Amino acid sequence: MTDNSSLWPRYTGPDDLVAVEGVPLEHRGLPTSTYAILERAATLWPEATAVTVLPDAARWEHGVSRTFAELAAEVRRSANFLRAIGVQRDSVVALLCPNCDGLISATLAAQLAGIAAPVNSGLSAAHVAELLDRSGARTLICASPEFDPASWDLATSLVSSGLVDTVLLLSPTGTEPTEPAPALHGASVGHLAVMASGYDGAVFDGQPPEADDVAGIFHTGGTTGT
């Protein structure tokens, strides 16, 4: 059993607060990135459940779960694939997809290989295009057509506008792609899970992010402006 005393100071009551507050955060050995958090959890509790995602509200008793070790391996595979197609530390990867289990690992992988930029798929096509143009993202992780037609229509529009040249598809929670990825003139299109499946899940091939690297871009214009 892992001794967690080095991770979190023991606290049993108010008298312990002096000891807790007496150790500065920089001396606690805290993770410096989202990947470092995941990597440490996968080392300490590999078989513990990291995430459980419901396929839909009607199947609330049948969530899809992954352990910390499984999640970390999927993140590394996807990040290694992103790196192989040219995503670098300062590259922005946009994400346009409803919530699903694949979106969790895709977001973490984008932060590991580069910079993640989630975009609200409920925005108008013009707003989405403006946000991607401002971010500089050329790679888009998007819901597959059968998962969310609205997101796919936005992706099609972005490719037609010349803003995106790579589209990576996510499937609904708990499913695997059964059909080849649809073609889009002007962009490479593929299912992220399929494209990344042959890459190493044990180690990230690049340089992990540092504490002062940008992890994500979250636009906060709301639904009334860009």
N, C-alpha and C positions, 0 to 999 in steps of 0.2 A: 504494500500500500504506500502511495506517495506521501511524503511529508510535505504538507503545504505551508509550513510555518515560514518558509522563505518567500512564499508568494503573498500571503496575507498575514499581517500581525494578528496574534490571538486577541480576541475581544470577548470578554465575558460580562463586562459591566462598566459603568462610568469611570471606575478607577483606572481602567486600562487605556483611557483616552490619551493620557499624558505620554505613554510609551508609543502609542500609535502615531500621534501627531509629532513626536520627536524625531521621526525618520523622514527626511525629505523624499519626495516622489522620485527624484533622480537617483536615489540610492536603493530603490526597491527592485531594480532590474525589470521594470515594466516593459512590455513589448512596445516597439517603436513604429509599427505599421499594422494594418489589418492582417497582412500575411503572417507577420510575427506572432500575432495573437492566435491565428489558426494553427500555425506550426507548433506552437507550444502546447496548445490544447490537444493536438493530434499525438504529441509525444507523451503527455501526462495521462490522457484518458482516451486512448485510441478506439476503444470499443463503446464508449459512452455516446448516447444519441446527441448529435449536434443540432439537427433541424428535423422538424416534422411538418410537412406541407400537405394540406387537404386538397384532393383533386377538385372538389367542388363542395358546396354546402350540403348537398344531399348525401354525400359520402363522408360525413364528418368523423365516422368511426374507423375509417380506412385511410388514414394519412400515410404518406410516403416518407419514410425516415431514412436518414443517413448518419453514420457515425462520424466522429471527428476525423478518423483516419480515411474514411471513404470520401468525405468532403474535401479534405486536403489533397488527396490524390487527383480528384476531378479538377480542382482548381489548378494544380500544377500542369496536368495534361493540357487543359484549355489555354493556360498562359504560355506554355511552350509552343503550342500551335500558333497563337497570336504572334508570338515573337518570330516564328518561322515565316509568317507572311508579311513581316516588316514592321510590326508594332514595336516601338521603342519606348524608353522611359518617358519621353515627352510627347508621345503619340496619344491622341484622344480617341477612345472607343465609345461610340454612342450606343445606348441601349433603349429600345422602343418595344416594350412588351408588357402585357399584364403580369401580375404576380404568378409565379410558378416555381417549382423546385429548381429548374435549370437557370432561372434568373439569378438566384443566390450565388451559385458557383460562377456564373458568367460575370457578374459584377466584381466578385473577388478576384477573378482571373484578369479582368481588365485592369484592376488596380495593381496587380502583381506585375503584369507585363508593361503597362502604361498608365493611362489615366481614364477612369470611368466617368461617363457623362450620361446619366439617366435622363430621359426626356418623357414628359407626360404625353401619352398617346391620345389623350382627350383634347389636345390642342388642335387648332386648325392647321392645315397643311402649310400655310404661309408662315405661321409661327414656328412650327417644327423646322421648316427649312431655314428660317432665320437663326434659330438656336444652333443648328448643326453648322451653318456657315460661320457663326461667331466662334464656335468651339474649334473648328478646323478638323473635325472628325471625318475621316474617309472610310472608316470601317464601322458598320452598323450591325449590332446584334438585335434581331427582330423576331417577333412571333411568326410562326409559320402561317400560311394562308388558312389552313383548316383550324388553327388555334384561335387566331384573331384576325379576321379579314380586314378590319379597319387599320390595324398596324401594318399589315402587308400592303394595303393600298398606299399608305404614307411612304413606305419603303420604295414602292414603285415610282412614286412621284419624286422622291429624292434622287433616285438613280436617273430618272428622265431629266432632272434639272442639272445633272452633272456634279452633284454634291457628294455622292457616295459611289465607291467603286468595288466595295466588298460587302456582301450581305450574308450574315450567318444566322441561321434559323434555330429557334427554340420550339420544342414540342410541348403539348399540355403535360401537366404533372402526371408522372407515372406511366407515360407512354413513350414508345420509341418510333422514330420515323419509319413509315412503311412504303412511302413513295419517294422517288428521286426528287431532289430539290427542283423547283420550277426555274426556268431560265429567264433572265432579264437582260435585255440588250444594253450593254454598257457596264455590266458589273458581273463579278464572280459571285455565285450563289451556292451555298451548301449548308447542310445541317451541322451545327457546331459539334454536337455529340459524335457524329460520324467522322467529321474532319479531324477531330482531336483524338479519336480513339487510339490511333497508332503512336501517340507521343508518350514520353516518359511521365509517369505519375508519381515517381519516387522522389524526384528532385527537380527544381527549377533550373533551367540551363543558363539563365541570364543572371544579372546582378540584382538581388532583391532590393526593394525600395528602401531608402533611408528615411530618417525621421522628418527631414525637411523637404522631401519630395512631395509633389502634388499627388494626392490619391484620387480625388474626384472633383468634378465640376457639377454643382447643383444649381440650376437656374431658378430664381425666385421671383419671376415676373408675374406669377399667378396666371390666371386665364384671361387677363385683360390687356396684356402687353408683353413685349419680348425683352 
